[in-house]
Amino acid sequence: MIYEGYAGYSDIFADGFTGVLLGLEGIADAAVILHGPTGCRAHHSSMSEYGFPRDVVHDRLNYADRFYFGQPRIPTTYLDGDDYVFGASEKLRQAIRAAEAGSPGLLAVVNAPGAALIGEDLRQCMAYSAIDIPGVVIEMPALSRPMAEGYQQAVLAVLETIQPQRSPVRPKTVSLIGISIAHSHWAGSLSELRRLLALCGIEVLCVPGAGSRLADWYSLSRTACHAVIHAEYAGRIADWLTKRFDAPVMFPQSGAPIGFEATEQWVVAVAEAVGADPAPALSAIREQRRDVSRHMSRISGVGRALKGMTCSIQADPSIALPLSRFVYEYLGMLPVSVATPDCANTGLAKRLKDFLTDIGCMDIWQEPWQTAGADFLFSDGHQVNQRLAFGCFEGGIELVLPLGRRVDFVRKPLLGAMGAAYLVETIVNGVPDYF
Amino acid sequence: MHKETKQIAIYGKGGIGKSTIAANISAALASAGKKVLQVGCDPKQDSTRLLLGGNRIATVLDYLKASTPDTLKLEEIVHIGFAGVCCVEAGGPEPGIGCAGRGILSAFDLLKQLGIDDCGYDIALYDVLGDVVCGGFAVPLRKEYSQLVYIVTSGEFMSLYAGNNILRGVLNYEGSGKRLGGIIFNQRGLDREGQRVKRFAEAVRLPIVAGFPRSDLIAEAECQGQTIMEAFPETELAKSFQLLAEYISGDPPRMAAHPLTPDELEEVIFGRRPGGVVSSAGTTSTSVHIETAPSAVPSSFIAPPRRYCSKSVQNHGVLHGCAFNGASHTVLQIRDAVTVAHGPESCAYLTSRGITSSARRTYERRGMRLGHGLAPALRCSEMDERIVIFGGNDELTAVLRRVVKERPAAIFIVTACSSGIIGDNAGLSISKIQGQTGAAPMILIESDGDITGDYTQGIIDAMIAVANGIIDPGIPPEDDMVNIVAEKNLANNTEHNFRTVRELLDAMELRVNCRFIRDCTTEQLAGFMRARLNLPAYDDFYARMVRDFLVDTFNAPFLSSPFPVGFHAASDWLRNIGAHFGKSDAAERIIAHHSESYKEAISAIRPALSGKRILVSGQDYRLDWVLEAASDAGMEIVKVGIQDSPWYDAFMSRFEGLAPIERSYTRERMEEDMRELAPDLTLLSHPWFGMPEGFRFDIVPMCPDVGFYSGVQMVKRWQRLMRLPAKEGWRNDI
């Protein structure tokens, strides 16, 4: 059922503006000021607060003062019509002083779309405030560009500011690049990837833009390899790192470590890059596979058998490729629409199309999920929730920017072996009984 | 820019000859063996023409517009001219479209991104239009771009006026040190021109570093598309440029900016004191005294008072949310219409996410599915950096063409701040499409992000636009019909409250004609006047504004009270409606029925709460339902504290006099009262860190459930709270 005929075909996604803000908010000890109206800020503040909880917020009134207005993250200069005409430098300087009071490790100022037009000299405001910590300025966020582009804009701005110096490489260490706090269960996923790499004797020194403190960013010059998770979020960062440091960048050929096989391939590639033995991690992955298989055998043939069910996938190729393979090859679910939000023709997108061609499903490429009528949807939180309007009893799995009110007290992964198990668990418990 | 590069900005009024002078300085510098970059920062795009044989080059902005981000190359926008001068034109949008200042910002960003800093220039010369020193055209004044600023001027008043404005711009950027090199006098051959420029230079304490007489040689060289340095290198004029180039490339002194006030400027230029202020009658009066604070908003920018505005807009308060969002959330309630967001995708995303999130909460917490809320019919013109420079009418027109094919009953176009700031004319796109056969009515809501106001202002403006565009004032009223007006679309219990109210109306045999504006169709909106009575959901500032507009414009009859919260309010509400429709007997029957149930419920709770002391505070000014429930349960109301609210303006209570009431109540006052009055229960809008320990508290909902039993639900909850420890264990672990 399509509601009223006009709704549901929305192709509106979070853009580079959100990517910039969440990229900077992904630094554990950063304070990010939005130079803009409160309207641009409320949802982003909420995304950061719930995606990366770090403040004790039993106390909204503590933040009810100027610039915060009841939300602990991303204070704003609350621009209004007069400010667009006359500028708001003084307000910004005061906001910088207010944010600095929280003793952050880095202070960033980001122009909202409107503020980007009036040409306020953000660097000068920062200089006037004489802060003694690194200061980052984003004058024009990547408006109406993919969120990943904005995320990289933010990470690169930080790297350009702090300029980590070349230093001796520590063997069997990696940085993980290309993951943001906008990715659902990012913290659980990173714990899982750290666990698997630790089994191989590999230490993760830094995850820029997803939970690391600024001090950890300086270790980017010491890692033996930069392991990419989501390629869309890593390309320009990888270029920057390879120009300055010796460590190789590992781009996973199968996409992000989603599902068992992609995880195995990812772990092997990272281990090879740093000269480590992947066997212990592969063994752990196999054990997880057996565990999932035991659960599946119990429910197979009863109501919740997944084989033959259909799904729609709307995600960046680094997710859509391994996820399509996983649901098709491992679970026996048939993808009936696979689409990427920005339709970019990247290497991973080409591999995804090759896969769809191989399984005789190329006709579903870039088909909107709204018309596919799938049993399950993998997409961003906004789209997954829209599915409820179509009479579906459950939305699906929110891959980025979750919108549901679920609060995870225990970290869950989407990546790695445990991530694969969690995916299967969520699908099994989220689809209606078939028989 | 590269560390060793000397960076110089040449500012001047348009048409004053600054490009000719800049090009000749560049040519002289390059002829002396310097590696020179000249960047034209004038939408006229002719700064470097004389260095390039009279040819125009592709501008940075044209290139940015035509290329994808991954294909950009520096060599495509840097052109080699006379004596190896590297020439760049920033460019700009078509006159009347987009934002030229933003264009300069973007051009500089792109040059930096493509690595111009690493090209090793000895000197970079920025030739900048100085008529409007907005944020964009002031970019070359920033520390990272220019170390020295020269002002080119003639003796004309407007040229000196522009020069003075530039000084004011420089002053704003002077925090990092003195930045001015001096004045370059480009003579126009006017009477006593030199004296005026000299007086101006002395007044602003700047040297005239060079003067160029009016010369036919310049015009002749320009005809050949060349600089004097190229066309007539052996002339005195060429030598003057060489001398200036040597001076500039040396280590000239740097001076501070001392701009003049408008009166001082007139006095300096004309040598006389300025006249008085001209009154509206056209007579001049020197006795008029106008006081202006330095930060005061010029009167020309003070908008005339609006008739229907939100509390924040009326009081010049902090704007919570933006009008774009409020307007979009309102028109997205119309099920058979499509809304087009004219702005960046982020604006549309945040709007869509907000409404979907609210609908999701309603579904999860109340089990009610709202199709239009979960999948709002929203499209977007996706303004990006290029569009905000060049204007977004083409993109908007393209989106509207696509939307028309969906054949909605109406199309709403809501503008974001990017569109408002660059002055996009969305009406132009609408008029292009509206002529098409079968095109739906298109209604433009120029909210311009938050330029026109806050979220609530957006709702009010959208309602006015919808009413003016869709309501048919000629439709006669029908018996037993009511409208619902001014519900809150993002509240979780809006649908629940509507159903409660509808049950009461059903019992009175009244029908709901239209919800203005909530989950409705254009047909229902068109038939708004069928209702004999309009029932406001709230009576806060915003709801009163909407009511006032509908009364003023359509003479729409309104019930004086909002949706009822609590027993007393529900009884009054039903009686008033009954009186209006001649159904008083029906109203009394319903009240009697609920009276029994209410008394029974309260009696059951009373033993647990009787005698308990309660302190009540909140930002919602309708607290009588809470006070009523506490009172009926036998509680002692020790005090009522009313906090300031961005939504409410007048607190009224039938309990006035029965309990102490304090307005403009603060957290600090509440802490004192909690300690002094020792209430058994404190009601507040938000808990806070450091609250006095050992006190039980509960939250007063901002948008309470309506009906006879609102208070009963609350006291039942308090009954449970009284049996629980005042502080939960997890609070000890923070």
Interface residues (C-beta under 8 A of the other chain):
Chain A: Y3 E4 G5 Y6 A7 G8 S10 I12 F13 A14 D15 G16 F17 T18 P37 T38 G39 C40 A42 H43 H44 V56 H58 D59 R60 L61 N62 A64 F69 G70 Y78 L79 D80 G81 D82 Y84 V85 F86 G87 A112 P113 G114 A116 L117 I118 G119 E120 D121 R123 Q124 A127 Y128 E139 M140 A142 L143 S144 R145 E149 G381 H382 N385 Q386 L388 A389 F390 L401 L403 G404 R405
Chain B: P69 C99 G101 R102 I104 L105 S106 D109 C134 G135 G136 A138 V139 R142 K143 E144 Y173 G175 S176 V297 F301 V318 L319 H320 G321 C322 F324 N325 R335 D336 A337 V338 G343 P344 E345 S346 C347 A348 Y349 L350 S352 R353 G354 T356 S357 A359 R360 R361 Y363 E364 R369 L370 G371 H372 G373 L374 A375 P376 A377 L378 R379 C380 E382 M383 D384 E385 I387 V388 E406 P408 A416 C417 S418 G420 I421 I422 G449 D450 I451 T452 G453 Y455 R667 H686 P687 W688 F689 G690 R731 I734
